[in-house]
Amino acid sequence: MENSKRSAKYIIVGAGLSGLTTANILSDQGETDIIILEGRNRVGGRIHTNKAIDLGATWFQDHHSHVNRLLETHNIQKFEQFNQGQSVLVYNTMAPAHYFESPQEAPAAYRVAGGSIAVIDRLSIAFKDNIKINTKVLLLKESTSGITLQTSDGDYHAQKVVVTIPPKLATTIDYEPALPDTLISAMKGTHTWMSNAIKVGLLFKAPFWRKNKHSGTVIGQVGPVIELYDHCNHENSIFALMGFVNEGLRDVSDADRKERILSYLEKYLGPEIRQHIAYMEKDWSKDRFTACENLKSVYMSPQYGNRLFEAFHMNGKLLFSGTETSPMYGGYLDGAIYSGQRAAKLLLDQVLA
Ligand SMILES: Cc1cc2nc3c(=O)[nH]c(=O)nc-3n(C[C@H](O)[C@H](O)[C@H](O)COP(=O)(O)OP(=O)(O)OC[C@H]3O[C@@H](n4cnc5c(N)ncnc54)[C@H](O)[C@@H]3O)c2cc1C
């Protein structure tokens, strides 16, 4: 249950992976006076699992050391992405599809047992009374004693504030005094990773594709679904497919998009695709807690981790964090954890100074 606390030594803006990482490290080091302000009606940010389907972040690999270490620390299991059987590559709408088997020696992509949200659930436990959801931060105003945060739910006050909102979106907050122009322009120029993605998820009573010796993988930039994968859960009790929708279908009607997706997948996976027991989509570009209105589609991972994000602002009281500020695997889960750890370290260094 939330409490009525409105002032804390630290306020973290955003209850995503980065913000929750910072909160946990600070608290492990005895800095427990923390409030986390979250604009959405849920925690997790770009980690969002609905009915066991990861509509946001899903995969990581062996080289994502921060993710692997976090899972080990909290005893959360990982498992390999299922890829056994025939996969389909659709490279040309006029040519027949190409069928292939994934090389078993390819580096494994892992998923989190229980869905990616299991990580967020674990990191939120200690803060359940101090995470204020439905609290959108609108203005940060510096005073001699700290920073006052005007929000959709009244004012909060902190000595130190960490803003973990994607940098581009963080420019929609007002700052008094204004932030340096160089910083604002770096923030505006930082693409929010995956803010243009549309995901689709389908649940079934049984994994019919596995029975048909199909991996569930369908890849092809030319179709309504550009990537699709098996998304059954770790226990093999929930059967699902999940993938990315072609952005060209963003502005068609919901019914039209769904029909185009189903008839495309029917072609490669068979008529059983229509026997789904649940169908869901998530267009992140329409989510104003991730994406700005002036959307720009970016497909290659941009350069992240501008060094301007390492500095404190408002006289040592304000820090920016979040995956896009990370020089390591910026945009990814690993970068979110890295940035969260860095923010905590910078704040703890101030305590010791
Ligand atoms: C569709 C999709 C697929 C992805 N797939 C992968 C993947 O497979 N592997 C991988 O490594 N990464 C993936 N990612 C990226 C991964 O999700 C992010 O790197 C990570 O979750 C970012 O965490 P964060 O805490 O930095 O930011 P966020 O999760 O964006 O957290 C920021 C938080 O701030 C909140 N907020 C925003 N504005 C305000 C405001 N004004 N006031 C208060 N709160 C506010 C938001 O609601 C959010 O909770 C994917 C992302 C998406 C969207």
The ligand as a MOL file (V3000), in Angstrom:
LIG
                    3D

  0  0  0     0  0            999 V3000
M  V30 BEGIN CTAB
M  V30 COUNTS 53 58 0 0 0
M  V30 BEGIN ATOM
M  V30 1 C 9.1750 -3.4640 -27.7020 0
M  V30 2 C 10.4750 -3.4680 -26.9560 0
M  V30 3 C 11.3160 -4.5670 -27.0450 0
M  V30 4 C 12.5330 -4.5880 -26.3870 0
M  V30 5 N 13.2920 -5.7150 -26.4400 0
M  V30 6 C 14.4450 -5.7690 -25.7390 0
M  V30 7 C 15.1730 -7.0040 -25.6640 0
M  V30 8 O 14.7410 -8.0420 -26.1930 0
M  V30 9 N 16.3480 -6.9890 -24.9800 0
M  V30 10 C 16.8380 -5.8690 -24.3560 0
M  V30 11 O 17.9190 -5.9240 -23.7530 0
M  V30 12 N 16.1340 -4.7050 -24.3640 0
M  V30 13 C 14.9580 -4.6420 -25.0350 0
M  V30 14 N 14.1960 -3.4880 -25.0140 0
M  V30 15 C 14.7590 -2.3150 -24.3180 0
M  V30 16 C 14.5340 -2.3890 -22.7950 0
M  V30 17 O 13.1650 -2.5520 -22.5500 0
M  V30 18 C 15.0450 -1.1040 -22.1550 0
M  V30 19 O 16.4500 -0.9850 -22.3730 0
M  V30 20 C 14.8590 -1.0090 -20.6310 0
M  V30 21 O 13.6740 -1.5860 -20.1870 0
M  V30 22 C 14.9330 0.4790 -20.2560 0
M  V30 23 O 14.8170 0.6550 -18.8750 0
M  V30 24 P 14.9040 2.1420 -18.2770 0
M  V30 25 O 14.6120 2.0330 -16.8310 0
M  V30 26 O 16.1690 2.7730 -18.7030 0
M  V30 27 O 13.7470 2.9670 -19.0360 0
M  V30 28 P 12.1710 2.7710 -18.9920 0
M  V30 29 O 11.8360 1.3360 -18.8640 0
M  V30 30 O 11.6270 3.5130 -20.1560 0
M  V30 31 O 11.7550 3.4860 -17.6300 0
M  V30 32 C 11.4640 4.8600 -17.5400 0
M  V30 33 C 10.2510 5.0100 -16.6380 0
M  V30 34 O 9.9180 6.4080 -16.5200 0
M  V30 35 C 8.5010 6.5260 -16.5040 0
M  V30 36 N 8.1440 7.8840 -16.9150 0
M  V30 37 C 8.1810 8.4260 -18.1680 0
M  V30 38 N 7.8130 9.7380 -18.1180 0
M  V30 39 C 7.5380 10.0160 -16.8030 0
M  V30 40 C 7.1400 11.2020 -16.1100 0
M  V30 41 N 6.9750 12.4010 -16.7350 0
M  V30 42 N 6.9330 11.1170 -14.7750 0
M  V30 43 C 7.1440 9.9350 -14.0960 0
M  V30 44 N 7.5310 8.8030 -14.7120 0
M  V30 45 C 7.7430 8.8400 -16.0470 0
M  V30 46 C 8.0500 5.4600 -17.4840 0
M  V30 47 O 6.7010 5.1250 -17.3070 0
M  V30 48 C 9.0020 4.3110 -17.1570 0
M  V30 49 O 8.4820 3.4620 -16.1710 0
M  V30 50 C 12.9500 -3.4610 -25.6250 0
M  V30 51 C 12.0990 -2.3580 -25.5180 0
M  V30 52 C 10.8660 -2.3660 -26.1600 0
M  V30 53 C 9.9390 -1.1850 -26.0110 0
M  V30 END ATOM
M  V30 BEGIN BOND
M  V30 1 1 1 2
M  V30 2 1 2 3
M  V30 3 2 2 52
M  V30 4 2 3 4
M  V30 5 1 4 5
M  V30 6 1 4 50
M  V30 7 2 5 6
M  V30 8 1 6 7
M  V30 9 1 6 13
M  V30 10 2 7 8
M  V30 11 1 7 9
M  V30 12 1 9 10
M  V30 13 2 10 11
M  V30 14 1 10 12
M  V30 15 2 12 13
M  V30 16 1 13 14
M  V30 17 1 14 15
M  V30 18 1 14 50
M  V30 19 1 15 16
M  V30 20 1 16 17
M  V30 21 1 16 18
M  V30 22 1 18 19
M  V30 23 1 18 20
M  V30 24 1 20 21
M  V30 25 1 20 22
M  V30 26 1 22 23
M  V30 27 1 23 24
M  V30 28 2 24 25
M  V30 29 1 24 26
M  V30 30 1 24 27
M  V30 31 1 27 28
M  V30 32 2 28 29
M  V30 33 1 28 30
M  V30 34 1 28 31
M  V30 35 1 31 32
M  V30 36 1 32 33
M  V30 37 1 33 34
M  V30 38 1 33 48
M  V30 39 1 34 35
M  V30 40 1 35 36
M  V30 41 1 35 46
M  V30 42 1 36 37
M  V30 43 1 36 45
M  V30 44 2 37 38
M  V30 45 1 38 39
M  V30 46 1 39 40
M  V30 47 2 39 45
M  V30 48 1 40 41
M  V30 49 2 40 42
M  V30 50 1 42 43
M  V30 51 2 43 44
M  V30 52 1 44 45
M  V30 53 1 46 47
M  V30 54 1 46 48
M  V30 55 1 48 49
M  V30 56 2 50 51
M  V30 57 1 51 52
M  V30 58 1 52 53
M  V30 END BOND
M  V30 END CTAB
M  END
